[in-house]
Amino acid sequence: MKAATNGGEAKENAKNKTYPFMTERDLIRFYQILPRIYSYFQSIPMLTTRHNLENVAKVAVETKWDEDFFWSLEFSPRFYADLFYNGFLPIAYRLEPFPTADLREALLRALPSLAKHVARAGSKGLCILMPKLHKKRCLVKDWKSIHIGKNFRKRSKKYTISFDTELDKVMDGCVKQHGENWLYPPVRETFRSIHKNPVKTVGKAKLPIRIHSVELWDGEDLVAGELGYSLGRVYTSLTGYYVKDSTGTIQMLAMAGILKESGFELWDLGMSLPYKAKLGSKTYPRGDFVETLKSLRDKVPKPLPNSASWSLNDIRVLPTKSVNARIAVDCLRGKDTLPSSSGKSKASSKHNSKDMKNSKIDKKEKKESTSAPNGRNQHHKTKKKSLSISSSTKNSKTSDVNCKDHTTVKDKNSSTHCDGSCPVKNLAKTAKANGGKEKKRRLHDPE
């Protein structure tokens, strides 16, 4: 009995994975106490790792639930993966100050492990995860619907885009521009964990969920970035930032082109905002979004041309090397493709093919030039032949110009020449009157 008691105490005092500073027993108590302190949490459902999130989403759709948010104290990568798989976005909120002055002593006495944490953390408060399943979701289902401004396409040429090279810098950039907002330390820590070790979904395909950072570069300077995650053929944008005008839009357009080429069929943009609508996205009801997500989340994206090998255990469809943003933007309209294993895109291959063709023509002309008599260029020989018209029109009495479309007469020497109505002859006279300055140029003009 003593051993069983010790085992029970050990379990109660064990640290949980979500809040390492709290024991499992204190965490359970905290779930019970929090709604009593903050009445808002009484009006929205609580989620834990024990809930079937697919059923939760189904009920929210069928009952047309008039809320977007849930709440939870779970920040584990596994829980995040389940949220992503069922369409929830991992929004977080900070309770500040926490605990409130009037409840401080009673709350900390009831939750001793939390008391120690609050004492160390000062007055920063406590982060609560608030998963969001929007009543209306902003989506791009058709890549052709995206609007590409000419100025953005033109400016994109000087930038390159990359994936998953600077996760921390992108998160820092988002916090610097927007504040911590919902990107609090526990959220960032979970993102780092999933970015480093992708979590397999619970679906039949067991596809990995990956956290991505998207970087837009101007030379060696990071000028825009985004955080998002991929799941099957669905990519979801979470947040982003920019430091130069237009770079945010260029980053989104270039990323969209790469998503299209990589086999993604749905771009989830979360909450609807004016700049997203201007880009070409549309707003869909919660039910439509959930159904579309279900149809695509377990489908394998097609591998890129430069992916030599891939498997379900380690699917990596986004480029591992930086891509010119102009090439990526052109992928949206099928004007280009992502670079192959040789590093060449569709446009560059076409350009190189044209260069090779021109090079062959140049070599052929050079060969003909060297084989001509006295080393004369064949081009000049042809030119000399065309200039024979001008010499033949100097004396009409001996002219042998053969104008098939004009009336000809015979002179005293029985030579055949134009009767004066020929534009070539009249042109020659005009050129002679003008000192011959326009003679060569105009005689070569087509009639």
C-alpha positions in Angstrom: 0.0 0.0 0.0 2.9 2.3 0.8 4.4 1.7 -2.6 1.1 2.5 -4.3 0.8 5.7 -2.3 4.3 6.8 -3.3 3.5 6.0 -6.9 0.3 8.1 -6.7 2.2 11.0 -5.2 4.8 10.7 -7.9 2.2 10.9 -10.6 0.5 13.9 -8.9 3.8 15.7 -8.7 5.0 14.8 -12.1 5.5 17.6 -14.6 3.2 17.7 -17.5 4.5 18.3 -21.0 2.3 21.3 -21.7 3.2 23.4 -18.7 6.5 22.0 -17.4 6.3 24.4 -14.4 3.0 22.8 -13.2 2.3 19.3 -11.8 -0.3 17.2 -13.5 -2.6 17.6 -10.4 -2.3 21.4 -10.4 -3.0 21.5 -14.2 -6.3 19.6 -13.7 -7.3 22.0 -10.9 -6.3 24.9 -13.0 -8.7 23.8 -15.8 -11.5 23.8 -13.1 -10.6 27.1 -11.5 -9.9 29.3 -14.6 -13.5 29.7 -15.8 -14.5 30.7 -12.3 -12.0 33.5 -12.4 -12.6 34.7 -16.0 -16.2 34.4 -16.9 -15.5 34.5 -20.6 -14.1 31.0 -20.5 -17.5 29.8 -19.3 -19.1 30.8 -22.6 -16.7 28.9 -24.9 -15.8 25.2 -25.0 -12.6 23.9 -23.5 -10.4 21.6 -25.5 -7.8 19.1 -24.3 -5.8 16.2 -25.8 -8.7 13.9 -24.9 -11.2 15.6 -27.2 -11.9 14.3 -30.7 -11.3 17.5 -32.6 -12.9 16.2 -35.8 -16.2 15.7 -33.9 -15.8 19.2 -32.3 -15.5 20.8 -35.8 -18.4 18.7 -37.1 -20.7 19.9 -34.2 -19.6 23.5 -34.8 -20.6 23.2 -38.5 -23.9 21.4 -37.9 -25.1 23.6 -35.1 -23.9 26.8 -36.9 -22.1 27.7 -33.7 -21.9 31.5 -33.4 -18.4 31.7 -32.0 -14.9 31.4 -33.5 -12.8 30.6 -30.4 -12.2 27.7 -28.0 -9.7 27.6 -25.1 -7.0 25.3 -23.9 -3.9 25.0 -21.7 -2.3 22.6 -24.1 0.8 23.7 -26.1 2.2 20.3 -27.1 3.3 19.7 -30.7 0.9 16.7 -30.9 -2.0 18.8 -29.9 -1.0 21.5 -32.4 -0.9 18.9 -35.1 -4.4 17.7 -34.3 -5.6 21.3 -34.4 -4.1 21.9 -37.8 -5.5 18.7 -39.1 -9.0 19.7 -38.3 -8.8 23.4 -39.4 -8.1 25.2 -36.1 -5.6 28.0 -36.0 -3.4 28.2 -32.8 -4.2 31.7 -31.6 -3.0 32.5 -28.1 -3.9 35.1 -25.5 -2.1 36.4 -22.5 -3.9 36.8 -19.2 -2.3 39.9 -17.8 -1.9 40.4 -14.9 -2.2 36.9 -13.6 -3.3 36.1 -11.1 -5.4 39.2 -10.2 -4.6 40.9 -7.0 -7.8 39.9 -5.2 -7.3 36.2 -6.0 -3.5 36.0 -5.8 -3.1 34.4 -2.4 -6.0 32.0 -2.7 -5.0 30.9 -6.2 -1.4 30.4 -5.4 -2.2 28.5 -2.3 -4.4 26.1 -4.3 -1.8 25.7 -7.1 1.6 25.7 -5.4 3.6 24.8 -8.6 2.0 27.7 -10.4 2.9 30.0 -7.5 6.6 29.3 -8.0 6.3 29.9 -11.8 4.5 33.3 -11.3 7.2 34.3 -8.8 9.9 33.7 -11.4 8.0 35.1 -14.4 7.1 38.4 -12.7 4.1 40.2 -14.0 4.2 38.8 -17.6 1.0 37.0 -17.1 -0.1 33.5 -18.3 -0.6 32.4 -21.9 -3.8 30.6 -22.9 -4.2 28.8 -26.2 -7.4 29.9 -28.0 -7.8 27.7 -31.0 -9.9 29.4 -33.7 -12.2 27.8 -36.2 -13.5 30.8 -38.2 -17.2 31.2 -39.1 -15.9 32.5 -42.4 -12.6 31.5 -43.9 -10.4 33.3 -46.5 -9.3 30.9 -49.1 -7.7 30.6 -52.6 -9.0 27.5 -54.3 -8.1 28.5 -57.9 -4.6 29.8 -58.6 -5.9 31.6 -61.7 -7.9 33.9 -59.4 -4.8 35.6 -58.0 -4.3 39.1 -59.3 -0.7 39.9 -60.3 0.0 43.6 -60.7 2.5 44.5 -63.5 4.5 46.6 -61.0 4.8 43.8 -58.6 5.9 41.3 -61.3 8.4 43.9 -62.6 9.9 44.6 -59.1 10.1 40.9 -58.2 13.0 40.3 -60.5 15.6 41.7 -58.0 14.4 39.4 -55.1 14.8 35.7 -54.3 12.6 33.5 -52.1 13.5 30.7 -49.9 11.9 28.3 -47.4 12.8 27.1 -43.9 16.2 28.8 -43.6 15.5 31.5 -41.0 12.6 30.5 -38.8 13.7 32.5 -35.7 14.5 35.6 -37.8 11.1 35.5 -39.4 9.4 35.0 -36.0 11.4 37.9 -34.6 10.4 40.1 -37.6 6.7 39.3 -37.0 7.0 40.2 -33.3 8.9 43.4 -34.1 6.3 44.6 -36.6 3.1 43.4 -34.9 4.1 42.9 -31.3 3.7 39.5 -29.6 0.0 39.7 -30.3 -0.6 35.9 -30.3 2.9 34.8 -31.1 3.9 34.3 -27.5 6.9 32.3 -26.3 5.0 29.0 -25.7 3.7 29.3 -29.3 7.1 30.0 -30.7 8.6 27.1 -28.8 6.0 24.7 -30.3 6.6 26.1 -33.8 10.4 25.4 -33.4 9.7 21.9 -32.2 7.4 21.0 -35.2 9.8 22.8 -37.6 12.6 20.6 -36.4 10.6 17.4 -36.0 7.5 17.3 -38.2 4.5 15.6 -36.6 2.6 12.9 -38.5 -1.1 13.3 -38.8 -3.7 10.9 -37.4 -5.1 10.3 -40.9 -4.7 7.2 -43.0 -1.8 8.6 -45.0 0.1 9.6 -41.9 1.4 12.7 -43.7 3.7 15.0 -41.8 2.6 18.5 -40.7 5.4 21.0 -41.2 5.9 24.5 -39.8 7.4 26.7 -42.5 9.2 30.0 -42.6 9.2 31.8 -45.9 11.9 34.4 -46.6 12.2 37.1 -49.3 15.8 38.3 -49.9 17.2 41.4 -51.5 20.7 40.2 -51.9 21.7 39.2 -48.4 19.0 41.3 -46.7 15.9 39.7 -45.4 13.1 42.1 -46.5 9.9 40.1 -45.9 8.9 36.8 -44.3 6.0 34.6 -43.3 5.1 31.7 -41.0 2.8 29.0 -42.1 2.3 25.2 -42.2 1.6 22.5 -44.8 -0.7 19.6 -44.6 -1.2 17.3 -47.6 -2.2 19.6 -50.4 -3.1 22.5 -48.1 -0.9 25.4 -47.1 -2.0 27.8 -44.3 -0.5 31.2 -43.8 -0.3 32.3 -40.2 1.4 35.6 -40.0 4.1 37.7 -41.8 5.9 40.9 -42.0 7.9 43.2 -44.4 10.5 46.0 -44.1 10.3 47.5 -47.6 7.3 48.7 -49.6 5.7 46.1 -51.8 8.0 43.3 -50.5 5.1 41.7 -48.5 2.9 41.4 -51.6 5.9 40.1 -53.7 6.6 37.5 -51.1 3.0 36.3 -51.2 2.8 36.2 -55.0 6.1 34.4 -55.3 5.2 31.9 -52.6 1.8 31.3 -54.3 3.6 30.4 -57.6 5.8 27.9 -55.8 2.8 26.4 -53.9 1.0 25.9 -57.3 4.1 24.3 -58.8 4.5 22.1 -55.8 1.1 20.5 -56.1 -0.9 22.4 -53.4 -4.6 23.0 -54.2 -5.7 25.1 -51.3 -4.2 28.2 -49.8 -5.7 29.0 -46.5 -5.4 32.7 -45.5 -7.3 32.5 -42.2 -9.3 35.7 -41.4 -10.6 37.8 -44.3 -8.8 41.1 -44.7 -9.0 43.8 -47.5 -5.5 43.1 -48.8 -6.2 39.4 -49.1 -9.4 40.1 -51.1 -7.4 42.4 -53.3 -5.0 39.6 -53.9 -7.8 37.4 -55.3 -9.0 35.3 -52.3 -12.6 34.6 -51.5 -14.5 34.1 -48.2 -16.2 30.7 -47.6 -18.5 29.5 -44.8 -17.0 27.3 -42.1 -18.7 24.2 -43.5 -17.3 24.7 -47.0 -13.8 25.1 -45.6 -14.0 22.0 -43.4 -15.2 19.9 -46.3 -12.5 21.2 -48.6 -9.8 20.6 -46.0 -11.0 17.0 -45.5 -10.8 16.3 -49.2 -7.2 17.5 -49.5 -5.4 17.0 -46.2 -4.6 13.3 -46.8 -3.5 13.7 -50.4 0.2 13.5 -51.2 1.5 16.7 -53.0 3.4 16.0 -56.2 7.2 16.0 -55.8 9.2 18.8 -57.4 11.3 18.2 -60.5 14.5 18.6 -58.4 13.3 16.0 -55.8 15.4 13.0 -56.7 13.7 10.8 -54.1 11.0 11.1 -51.5 8.8 9.0 -49.3 5.7 9.3 -47.1 8.0 9.4 -44.0 9.8 12.5 -45.1 7.9 14.4 -47.8 9.6 17.6 -48.7 7.9 19.3 -51.7 8.9 22.9 -51.2 12.2 24.0 -52.7 15.4 23.5 -50.7 17.2 26.2 -52.6 16.3 29.9 -53.2 14.3 30.8 -56.3 14.2 34.0 -58.2 10.9 35.7 -57.2 10.1 36.7 -60.9 10.3 33.0 -61.9 8.1 32.0 -59.0 5.5 34.7 -59.8 5.4 33.6 -63.5 4.6 30.1 -62.3 1.2 31.3 -61.4 0.3 31.9 -65.1 2.2 28.9 -66.4 4.8 31.2 -68.1 7.6 29.5 -66.2 8.4 26.5 -64.0 10.6 26.0 -61.0 14.2 25.2 -61.7 14.9 21.6 -62.4 17.8 19.6 -61.0 20.0 21.3 -63.6 19.1 24.6 -62.0 17.2 25.8 -65.2 13.7 27.0 -65.4 11.3 26.8 -68.4 12.0 30.4 -69.4 15.8 30.1 -69.0 15.9 26.9 -70.9 13.9 28.5 -73.7 16.2 31.5 -73.7 19.3 29.3 -73.7 17.8 27.2 -76.6 17.3 30.5 -78.6 20.9 31.5 -77.9 22.2 28.2 -79.1 20.1 28.5 -82.3 21.5 32.0 -82.9 25.0 30.8 -82.2 24.6 28.0 -84.9 23.4 30.6 -87.4 26.4 32.9 -86.6 28.8 30.0 -87.1 27.2 29.1 -90.4 27.5 32.7 -91.7 31.1 32.8 -90.6 31.9 29.6 -92.4 30.3 30.9 -95.6 32.2 34.1 -95.3 35.6 32.4 -95.1 34.7 30.2 -98.0 33.8 33.1 -100.3 36.3 34.3 -103.1 39.0 36.5 -101.8 37.6 36.2 -98.4 34.7 38.5 -99.1 31.7 38.3 -96.9 28.7 36.7 -98.6 26.5 39.5 -97.0 28.4 42.2 -98.9 28.2 40.2 -102.1 24.4 40.1 -101.8 24.4 43.8 -101.0 26.4 44.6 -104.1 23.9 42.7 -106.2 21.0 44.7 -104.8 22.9 47.9 -105.5 23.0 47.0 -109.2 19.6 48.6 -109.5 21.0 52.0 -108.8 23.8 51.7 -111.4 21.4 50.5 -114.0 19.2 53.5 -113.7 22.0 56.0 -114.3 21.5 55.8 -118.2 18.0 55.0 -119.4 19.2 54.4 -122.9 21.2 51.3 -121.8 18.9 50.3 -119.0 18.3 46.6 -118.6 16.0 46.8 -115.6 13.4 44.1 -115.8 10.2 45.6 -114.3 7.6 42.8 -114.7 4.8 44.9 -113.4 5.5 48.0 -115.6 5.2 48.9 -119.3 8.6 48.7 -121.1 9.8 50.3 -124.3 12.7 49.8 -126.6 15.3 52.5 -127.2 17.4 53.2 -130.3 19.9 50.4 -129.3 16.9 47.9 -128.9 17.4 47.9 -125.1 14.3 47.2 -123.0 13.7 49.7 -120.2 10.8 51.3 -118.3 8.6 53.8 -120.1 9.0 56.4 -117.3 6.1 55.2 -115.1 8.4 52.8 -113.1 8.7 54.0 -109.5 12.2 52.6 -109.4 13.4 54.8 -112.3 11.6 57.9 -110.9 13.1 57.1 -107.5 16.6 57.0 -109.0 16.1 60.4 -110.6 14.9 61.9 -107.3 17.8 60.4 -105.5 20.2 61.8 -108.1 18.6 65.3 -107.8 19.1 65.1 -104.0 22.7 64.4 -104.4 22.3 60.6 -104.0 22.0 60.9 -100.2 18.9 58.8 -100.0 19.7 56.6 -103.0 21.0 53.5 -101.3 18.6 53.5 -98.3 15.4 53.9 -100.3 16.3 51.6 -103.2 16.5 48.8 -100.6 13.1 49.6 -99.2 10.4 47.1 -100.2 7.8 48.3 -102.6 
